[in-house]
Amino acid sequence: MADKNTACLRIALVAEQRSTYLKLGYTKEECAALTHDGEVKAVAAALERLGHVVTLVPGVPSLVEHLATGRHKSWDLVFNMAQGFHGSARESHVPALLEAYLVPYTFSDAATMALCQNKANTKIILDYHGVPNAPFVVIPSENFSLLNRATLPSKYPLFVKPAAEGSSKGIDGFNKVDDFAELERAVRKLKLRFPAQDILVESFLPGREFTVSILGTRSAGRVIGIREHIWQQQQLPDGDACQVTHEFAGWNSKLSEGNLLRYNDSHDMNDPHVKAACQVALDTWAALGCRDAGRVDIRFDSRDAAAVPNVLELRWAANEADILGWPKVNPIAGLLPGHSPLPASAEENGLSFEALLAAIVESALTRQS
């Protein structure tokens, strides 16, 4: 392994490019969480401009081959952008392999990735640490009839979603429900589509929505930017497969065409809502053991001055989710310059894309020393 104190590092960039899997016959929705080709090129180019030598490793099969043949021994660091493709802990596959072979890598470890993949489990951890999140109940995959006996959150509307999906998969106009009949229909639809997954039912949060970008590891994390999501009250043209309101968007929402969502990356950090959102995000980052950089999505429980910021979801997904405003905690967040919330918010606050990547690499190396 090369001397990590040198300016030039040999970095393996692990990422499943969306175009590769589309060519293999997977649908756009199945590939939604995979890395955008432009994102991979941008990250590789920025790392090279920083003086590093970059090797692209296109996903788990290629990584396994590199590890089995010993080619990984020349790497100083893996820059992990991999989402995984199969299983309920798919986002932990690459970190787990790297840990087994003692290869240093960026972003959160396998345990945190697996935890954040499952929304229900992460909400349980947040409850333990006293971090606010929407009241919820879990309907287990093996017994959906428990819905009839579940102790539901106190009042409607509720929001229903699969427990281990991202990129707005399973999110459509039916997920927000106003009575028990609508709830039953929503659960049945999700059961048919995701038969092996638990279903999460939680209170719908109607307040302001923020994405908080964080740099650093666990309790040493610091806020480097905050973006507000501002939903527009308009309906997409007839023919779109997904109904969109001003409150949330699903997979088929063509936000760029409908202009349904605006962003505000410039905020008064003394705004009480902004300060509260940032603190809850930092508490979440520390409680989950997240590392290096990422983002936490927050929604308030009302639009009142005394509204409470709640963590919406805890998982990571990089790409289509960034487009759609799918709420989450991202131990790895999208890195498409000028588009993904993490680099966009960082740039708004004076941290260039190259400087952001340099800080991520430095954070990862510092953890190894």
C-alpha positions as CSV (number, residue, x, y, z in Angstrom):
1,M,0.0,0.0,0.0
2,A,1.3,3.5,-0.9
3,D,2.2,6.0,1.7
4,K,-1.0,7.7,2.7
5,N,0.8,10.9,3.6
6,T,1.7,11.5,-0.1
7,A,-0.4,13.9,-2.2
8,C,-1.1,11.2,-4.8
9,L,-3.4,8.4,-3.7
10,R,-4.4,5.3,-5.6
11,I,-8.2,5.4,-5.3
12,A,-10.6,2.8,-6.4
13,L,-14.0,4.3,-7.3
14,V,-16.7,1.7,-6.7
15,A,-20.0,2.5,-8.4
16,E,-22.8,0.7,-10.4
17,Q,-23.5,3.0,-13.3
18,R,-27.1,3.2,-14.2
19,S,-26.5,2.9,-17.9
20,T,-24.9,-0.5,-17.5
21,Y,-27.9,-2.1,-15.8
22,L,-30.4,-0.4,-18.2
23,K,-28.5,-2.2,-21.0
24,L,-28.9,-5.5,-19.2
25,G,-32.7,-5.0,-19.3
26,Y,-33.5,-3.6,-15.9
27,T,-36.2,-0.9,-15.7
28,K,-35.6,2.7,-14.9
29,E,-37.2,2.3,-11.6
30,E,-35.1,-0.7,-10.7
31,C,-32.0,1.4,-11.6
32,A,-33.2,4.6,-9.9
33,A,-30.8,4.4,-6.9
34,L,-27.8,3.5,-9.1
35,T,-25.2,6.0,-9.8
36,H,-25.7,8.5,-12.7
37,D,-23.0,8.2,-15.3
38,G,-22.4,11.9,-15.2
39,E,-21.9,11.7,-11.4
40,V,-19.2,9.0,-11.7
41,K,-17.4,11.0,-14.4
42,A,-17.6,14.1,-12.3
43,V,-16.2,12.5,-9.1
44,A,-13.5,10.6,-11.0
45,A,-12.4,13.8,-12.8
46,A,-12.4,15.9,-9.5
47,L,-10.3,13.2,-7.7
48,E,-7.8,13.2,-10.6
49,R,-7.6,17.0,-10.5
50,L,-6.7,16.7,-6.8
51,G,-3.7,14.6,-7.9
52,H,-5.0,11.1,-7.3
53,V,-4.9,8.0,-9.6
54,V,-8.5,6.7,-10.0
55,T,-9.5,3.1,-11.0
56,L,-13.2,2.5,-11.8
57,V,-14.6,-0.6,-10.2
58,P,-18.2,-1.1,-11.6
59,G,-20.0,-2.8,-8.8
60,V,-19.9,-5.8,-6.5
61,P,-18.9,-8.5,-9.1
62,S,-15.9,-6.5,-10.2
63,L,-15.0,-5.7,-6.6
64,V,-15.1,-9.4,-5.7
65,E,-12.8,-10.2,-8.6
66,H,-10.3,-7.5,-7.6
67,L,-10.3,-8.7,-4.0
68,A,-10.0,-12.4,-4.9
69,T,-7.1,-11.8,-7.2
70,G,-5.3,-9.5,-4.8
71,R,-5.5,-6.4,-7.1
72,H,-6.9,-4.4,-4.2
73,K,-3.5,-4.5,-2.5
74,S,-2.3,-1.5,-4.6
75,W,-5.3,0.7,-3.4
76,D,-4.8,3.3,-0.8
77,L,-8.5,4.0,-0.5
78,V,-11.9,3.0,-1.9
79,F,-14.3,5.9,-2.7
80,N,-17.6,4.1,-2.2
81,M,-20.5,5.2,-4.4
82,A,-22.1,1.7,-4.6
83,Q,-25.8,1.2,-3.9
84,G,-25.9,-2.5,-4.2
85,F,-28.6,-4.2,-6.2
86,H,-30.0,-7.2,-4.3
87,G,-31.3,-8.0,-0.8
88,S,-32.6,-6.0,2.1
89,A,-29.1,-4.9,3.2
90,R,-27.8,-4.3,-0.3
91,E,-26.2,-1.0,0.5
92,S,-23.9,-2.7,3.1
93,H,-22.4,-5.2,0.6
94,V,-19.5,-3.1,-0.6
95,P,-18.5,-1.9,2.9
96,A,-18.8,-5.4,4.3
97,L,-16.5,-6.8,1.6
98,L,-13.9,-4.0,2.1
99,E,-14.0,-4.6,5.9
100,A,-13.3,-8.3,5.4
101,Y,-10.3,-7.5,3.4
102,L,-9.1,-4.6,5.6
103,V,-9.4,-2.1,2.8
104,P,-10.0,1.6,3.9
105,Y,-13.0,3.3,2.3
106,T,-15.1,6.4,2.4
107,F,-18.4,6.9,4.1
108,S,-20.3,4.8,6.6
109,D,-19.5,1.2,7.6
110,A,-21.6,-1.9,6.8
111,A,-23.5,-1.8,10.1
112,T,-24.7,1.7,9.6
113,M,-25.6,1.1,6.0
114,A,-27.7,-2.0,6.9
115,L,-29.4,-0.1,9.7
116,C,-30.2,2.9,7.5
117,Q,-31.6,0.7,4.8
118,N,-34.5,-0.3,7.1
119,K,-36.6,2.8,8.0
120,A,-38.4,1.0,10.9
121,N,-35.2,-0.1,12.6
122,T,-33.6,3.3,12.3
123,K,-36.7,5.0,13.8
124,I,-36.4,2.6,16.8
125,I,-32.8,3.7,17.3
126,L,-33.8,7.4,16.9
127,D,-36.5,6.9,19.6
128,Y,-33.9,5.4,21.9
129,H,-31.7,8.4,21.5
130,G,-34.5,10.9,21.8
131,V,-34.3,12.2,18.3
132,P,-37.7,13.3,17.1
133,N,-39.3,11.4,14.2
134,A,-42.9,10.8,13.2
135,P,-45.0,8.4,15.4
136,F,-45.2,5.1,13.6
137,V,-46.2,1.4,13.5
138,V,-44.7,-1.5,11.5
139,I,-46.9,-4.0,9.7
140,P,-44.8,-7.1,9.4
141,S,-44.5,-8.8,6.0
142,E,-45.4,-12.2,7.3
143,N,-48.6,-11.0,8.9
144,F,-50.3,-8.0,7.2
145,S,-53.5,-8.9,9.0
146,L,-52.0,-7.2,12.1
147,L,-53.0,-3.9,10.5
148,N,-56.5,-4.5,12.1
149,R,-55.0,-4.7,15.6
150,A,-52.1,-2.3,15.2
151,T,-52.0,0.8,17.5
152,L,-51.9,3.4,14.8
153,P,-50.7,7.0,15.3
154,S,-53.3,9.1,16.9
155,K,-54.8,10.9,13.9
156,Y,-55.0,11.1,10.2
157,P,-53.5,11.8,7.7
158,L,-51.0,9.0,7.8
159,F,-48.3,8.0,5.3
160,V,-47.7,4.5,4.2
161,K,-44.4,3.2,2.6
162,P,-42.3,0.1,2.2
163,A,-39.7,-0.2,5.0
164,A,-36.6,-0.9,2.9
165,E,-36.9,1.1,-0.4
166,G,-35.6,4.4,-1.5
167,S,-35.6,6.6,-4.6
168,S,-39.4,7.0,-4.1
169,K,-40.0,3.4,-5.0
170,G,-43.5,2.5,-3.8
171,I,-44.5,6.1,-3.4
172,D,-47.5,7.3,-5.5
173,G,-50.7,9.3,-4.9
174,F,-52.2,6.6,-2.7
175,N,-49.6,6.7,0.1
176,K,-51.1,9.6,2.0
177,V,-54.3,8.3,3.6
178,D,-57.1,10.1,5.3
179,D,-59.0,7.1,6.8
180,F,-58.8,3.4,7.6
181,A,-60.3,2.3,4.3
182,E,-57.6,4.2,2.4
183,L,-55.0,2.8,4.7
184,E,-56.1,-0.8,4.0
185,R,-56.0,-0.2,0.3
186,A,-52.5,1.4,0.5
187,V,-51.2,-1.5,2.5
188,R,-52.6,-4.1,0.1
189,K,-51.0,-2.3,-2.9
190,L,-47.6,-2.2,-1.2
191,K,-48.0,-5.8,-0.1
192,L,-48.6,-7.0,-3.7
193,R,-45.6,-5.0,-4.9
194,F,-43.2,-5.7,-2.1
195,P,-44.3,-9.0,-0.6
196,A,-41.1,-9.6,1.4
197,Q,-41.0,-6.2,3.1
198,D,-42.5,-4.8,6.2
199,I,-44.8,-1.8,5.7
200,L,-44.2,1.4,7.7
201,V,-47.3,3.5,8.7
202,E,-46.5,6.9,10.2
203,S,-48.0,10.3,10.9
204,F,-47.9,12.6,7.9
205,L,-45.8,15.7,8.6
206,P,-47.2,18.9,6.9
207,G,-44.5,21.4,7.8
208,R,-41.4,22.8,6.2
209,E,-38.9,20.4,4.7
210,F,-35.1,20.7,4.8
211,T,-32.1,18.7,3.7
212,V,-29.1,19.3,6.0
213,S,-25.7,18.5,4.5
214,I,-23.1,17.3,7.0
215,L,-19.3,16.9,6.8
216,G,-17.4,14.8,9.3
217,T,-17.8,11.6,11.4
218,R,-20.4,10.9,14.1
219,S,-20.4,13.6,16.8
220,A,-17.6,15.5,15.0
221,G,-20.0,16.2,12.1
222,R,-20.7,19.8,11.2
223,V,-23.3,21.4,9.0
224,I,-22.0,22.7,5.6
225,G,-25.3,23.7,4.1
226,I,-29.0,23.4,4.3
227,R,-31.6,23.3,1.5
228,E,-35.3,23.9,1.8
229,H,-37.7,22.0,-0.4
230,I,-40.7,24.1,-1.5
231,W,-43.5,22.2,-3.1
232,Q,-45.7,23.8,-5.7
233,Q,-49.5,23.4,-5.7
234,Q,-50.0,22.2,-9.3
235,Q,-51.0,19.0,-11.0
236,L,-48.9,17.3,-13.7
237,P,-50.5,16.9,-17.2
238,D,-52.9,14.1,-17.9
239,G,-51.1,10.9,-18.7
240,D,-48.5,11.0,-16.0
241,A,-48.5,7.8,-14.0
242,C,-48.2,9.5,-10.6
243,Q,-50.4,12.0,-8.9
244,V,-48.4,14.8,-7.3
245,T,-49.4,17.2,-4.6
246,H,-47.6,20.1,-3.1
247,E,-46.6,17.9,-0.2
248,F,-44.6,15.0,-1.6
249,A,-43.7,13.3,-4.9
250,G,-43.5,9.7,-6.0
251,W,-41.3,7.8,-8.5
252,N,-43.1,8.9,-11.7
253,S,-43.1,12.6,-10.8
254,K,-41.5,14.6,-13.6
255,L,-40.4,17.5,-11.4
256,S,-38.2,19.1,-14.0
257,E,-41.1,19.2,-16.4
258,G,-43.8,20.3,-14.0
259,N,-41.7,22.7,-11.9
260,L,-43.3,21.2,-8.9
261,L,-40.4,21.6,-6.5
262,R,-38.2,24.7,-5.9
263,Y,-35.1,24.8,-3.8
264,N,-33.7,27.4,-1.5
265,D,-30.1,26.9,-0.5
266,S,-29.6,30.3,1.1
267,H,-30.8,30.6,4.6
268,D,-30.5,32.8,7.7
269,M,-28.7,30.4,10.1
270,N,-30.4,32.3,13.0
271,D,-33.9,31.3,11.7
272,P,-35.2,29.2,14.6
273,H,-36.5,26.5,12.2
274,V,-33.2,26.3,10.4
275,K,-31.3,26.1,13.7
276,A,-33.6,23.4,15.0
277,A,-33.4,21.4,11.8
278,C,-29.6,21.5,11.9
279,Q,-29.4,20.3,15.5
280,V,-31.7,17.4,14.9
281,A,-29.7,16.4,11.8
282,L,-26.5,16.5,13.8
283,D,-28.0,14.4,16.6
284,T,-29.2,11.9,14.0
285,W,-25.8,11.8,12.3
286,A,-24.1,11.0,15.7
287,A,-26.8,8.5,16.8
288,L,-26.5,6.4,13.6
289,G,-22.7,6.5,13.5
290,C,-22.5,8.1,10.0
291,R,-19.1,9.0,8.7
292,D,-17.3,11.5,6.4
293,A,-20.2,13.3,4.6
294,G,-23.9,12.9,3.7
295,R,-27.3,14.5,4.4
296,V,-30.3,14.2,6.7
297,D,-33.8,15.2,5.5
298,I,-36.0,16.9,8.0
299,R,-39.7,17.8,8.1
300,F,-41.6,19.8,10.7
301,D,-44.8,18.6,12.2
302,S,-46.6,21.9,11.5
303,R,-46.0,25.3,10.1
304,D,-46.3,27.0,13.5
305,A,-43.4,28.9,15.1
306,A,-43.2,26.1,17.7
307,A,-43.1,23.3,15.2
308,V,-40.9,20.3,15.9
309,P,-38.3,19.1,13.3
310,N,-38.6,15.3,12.6
311,V,-36.3,13.0,10.8
312,L,-38.2,11.6,7.9
313,E,-36.3,8.5,7.1
314,L,-32.9,6.9,7.6
315,R,-31.3,5.3,4.6
316,W,-29.0,6.2,1.8
317,A,-29.7,6.6,-1.9
318,A,-27.9,8.9,-4.2
319,N,-29.5,9.8,-7.4
320,E,-33.2,9.7,-8.4
321,A,-33.9,10.4,-4.8
322,D,-32.0,13.6,-5.0
323,I,-34.1,14.6,-7.9
324,L,-37.4,13.7,-6.3
325,G,-36.9,15.0,-2.8
326,W,-37.3,11.6,-1.3
327,P,-36.8,12.1,2.5
328,K,-34.0,10.2,4.2
329,V,-30.7,10.1,6.0
330,N,-28.0,9.6,3.5
331,P,-24.8,8.1,4.9
332,I,-23.7,8.4,1.2
333,A,-25.5,11.2,-0.7
334,G,-25.6,12.0,-4.3
335,L,-22.6,13.8,-5.7
336,L,-23.7,15.2,-9.1
337,P,-22.3,18.8,-9.2
338,G,-24.8,21.5,-9.4
339,H,-27.7,19.2,-8.8
340,S,-27.4,16.9,-5.8
341,P,-28.2,18.6,-2.5
342,L,-24.9,17.9,-0.8
343,P,-22.6,19.5,-3.3
344,A,-25.1,22.2,-4.2
345,S,-25.5,23.3,-0.6
346,A,-21.7,23.1,0.0
347,E,-21.1,25.3,-3.0
348,E,-23.6,27.8,-1.8
349,N,-21.6,28.1,1.4
350,G,-18.2,28.5,-0.2
351,L,-17.1,24.8,-0.4
352,S,-16.3,23.9,-4.0
353,F,-16.9,20.4,-5.4
354,E,-13.2,19.6,-5.4
355,A,-12.8,20.9,-1.9
356,L,-15.8,18.8,-0.7
357,L,-14.2,15.6,-2.2
358,A,-10.8,16.5,-0.7
359,A,-12.5,16.8,2.7
360,I,-14.3,13.5,2.3
361,V,-11.0,11.7,1.4
362,E,-9.2,13.4,4.3
363,S,-11.9,12.4,6.8
364,A,-11.7,8.8,5.6
365,L,-7.9,8.7,5.9
366,T,-8.0,10.4,9.3
367,R,-10.2,7.6,10.6
368,Q,-7.6,5.0,9.5
369,S,-4.6,6.7,11.2
